[in-house]
């Protein structure tokens, strides 16, 4: 995060904000959203189901997408179907579990917010960079939440590491975008090495 802050300050006043947000949205849909979809596909409740296969294919589609908006929209539909499947498996007597958001619903939320961000960022007539930036942050948080659930479901120690690693990788990706878009963005990055 320190590197991102320094690159952002170094890019001040010379950054094409619309272009940056578009790149940030693409990065999230091509990296964070597939991680959430794969975590959902590998959850014990969906393992070896058609839903798991569809989620895995949707993750690949997001990674390879030229049209990230369409890929996020498709991922939302796939995750929604998986979420409905998980809720249908629960007995009606388990009200607490029915009310709790399942891992597929979290992936669905990640995809939903990623789709909205792409809608706002990629609008050629009038991009809404602030709204796109806010909604992609929400998509990242839901992706992190899905990863958190996947590590909790298999009882891995040190919960949260997968989500933290996702955010750290995304942050470093943003540094790369800033360096590519603004010549002076890497001027002070050497200060961040320990």
Secondary structure, 3 states (H helix, E strand, C coil): CHHHHHHHHHHCCCCCHHHHHHHHHHHHHHHHHHHHHHHHHCCCCCCCCHHHHHHHHHHHHHHHCCCHHHHHHHHHHHHHHHHHHHHHHCCCCCHHHHHCCCHHHHHHHHHHHHHHHHHHHCCCCCCCHHHHHHHHHHHHHHHHHHHHHHHHHCCCCCCCHHHHHHHHHHHHHHHHHHHHHCHHHHCCHHHHCC
